[in-house]
């Protein structure tokens, strides 16, 4: 991968959505969006959304299709009227099997300001069976992503910790360093509010 990665597209999410997960629009608009586990065919739309964002690293179409086959239970796609308007990709960390790692969060311009990013994070966490923690990496200047994940920790009433993970010397091409955000652990039997 080259260029920007992970959650850089979150910068385009409305600040009130990132902080609260709440919608700035009417509840009727929010209810029109379906969040579900993706199927391989959804990988094409996820790829399209990544390309259209002009901010995320757009992996190959094949990568998204494969992701939707192999990591579907830790990923979600959101659609309105049959058209994909967002997605979150995640996976269970092999060396920490109770940790779901969020890789990319993408919300189409047509669905911004509706609390969708927060709702998708909750859905990924709920679908990650056996997970009691979440991890992600965020560049230090990505305030919207920091607010989004801080809000997730607040909604679940769990701690959030930040530490340096990958420096520019590893990422190259003028990429900002990536800080690790560890959220949790959550208590067993917790439900999303």
N, C-alpha and C positions, 0 to 999 in steps of 0.2 A: 504494500500500500504506500501511496505517496500523498503529499499534501495534507489537508486537514482530515482529521479522523473523529470518530466517536460522536460527540454531542455538540459539535460546533453549530449545527443547524438550530439548536434550541435557542440560540441568540435571537431568533426571529419570533419566538413565542412571547406573547404579551406578558409583561412583568406580573400582572395580577394573577395570571394563570400559573406561572412558574412558582409563585409564592404560596398560593392557596389551593391550586388545582380546581378552582371555581371558575365558572363561566362568566364572561362579561356580557354574554348574549342571553336570550330568553331560554328557559328550560326546554321549550318545545324544540329548539334547534339542537340542543345537546342530545335529546332523546332520539333523534334521527340517526345518530351514529352508532353502528354496531361494532363492537370490539370482539374479535374471535381469534382462535388459534389459526395460523396460516396453513394452507396447503401448498404443494410445490407450484401450482399455477399462480399463486399470489406473489411468488418471487419476481415475476415480470413487473408487476405494479410497484413492488418495493424498489426495484432497480430504477424504474421510471421516476419515482418520487425522489430518490437519492440524486439522480442526474438533474432533475428539475430544481432541486434545492440550490444548486450551484455553490454549495458550501460543504456538504458531506463528501468524503471520499466515496465515489461511486465504484463499487466493486463490479466485477463482470456480472452479466445476467445470470450466468451459470452459478456463480457463488450464491446469489440470493435464492435461486431455485433449490440448490442443494441445502442451503441453510433451512429453508422451509420444510425440507424432508427430515433432516437430521436434528434440528433444534427447534422444532415446531412447538413443543410444550413449554419452552422458555422464551417464546416470541409471540407477538400479537400483530394483527393487522386491523386497522379501523377503516370502515367504509360507510359511505352515505350514498343511498340510491344506487348501490352496486359499483360505485367507484371508490377505489382506495384513497383515503385522505391522510393516512398516517400509519406508522409502524414502529415497533420496538423490537430489536433483535437482542437476544440474550442466550447464555449457555451456563450450564453448571460447571464450575471450575474443577478440573480433574484432581488437583491436589487439595481441594477443600470442598468435598462433595455436598456440603450444606450451604454453599455460597453460589448464588446466581449472579453472574457478571452481565451487566448491561453494556452492549457494544454500540449500537446506534439507536438514536431516537430521532424520528422525523415526523413533522407535522406539516402538511400542505398548507399553503397560504389560505386556501378556502376554508380551513377548519381552525385557524388560529384564534385564540381568545375564548375558546370553549372549554378549557380545562382538560383537553384531550391528552396532553402529554402525561399529566398526573394520573389520569384514569388508566392509561395504557400501562404505566409503571405498576400500578396496583394490580392490574390484570396479569402482568408477567409474574409478579411476585406470588400472587395467588395460585398460578399455574405451575410454579416451580416446586413440585412436590418434594418435601424434605428440606427445603431451604429455610434457614433461619437468619440469613444475612444477605445483603446485596453489596456488590462492589461495582464501581465504575471508575473511569479516569476522566479528568476534566483539565483543560488548560487553565492556568491561573487567571487569565483575563476573561473567561467565559462565565460572567456573572449570572446569566439566565439559567445555565445548567446547574450552577452551584445552588441557586434558589430552588430549582426544581427538586433536586435530591435532598436538600435541607428540609423542604416541605414534606417530602415523602417520609423522612425520619420523624418529623414532628407529628404527622398523621398517625404513624405507627408507634409513637412514644418510645423511640429507641435512640441510642447514641449514634452520632456520626463522627468519624475521625478522618482527618486528612493527613497524608504524608507524601513525600516525593517518591515517584516511581521511575519514570523514564525521562532522562534528560535529553537536551537537544543533540548531544553527541551521538546518541543512539538513533534518534528519529530523523535527523538530517533535513535537508531541503528547507531550512529556515523554519521547521516545525517548532512550535512552542513546546516546552516540557509538559508532560502529563502527570498530574498529581492523582494519587489513588484516594478514593473516597470509600470508606468501609462503613456500612450502615448495619446496625444490629449488634447483638442478636436480638431477635424478637422472642416473645414468650410463646410457648406452645399453645395452639388453639386460638391464636389471635385472629380477629376478623377485621377486614378493612372497613373503615367508617365512611 
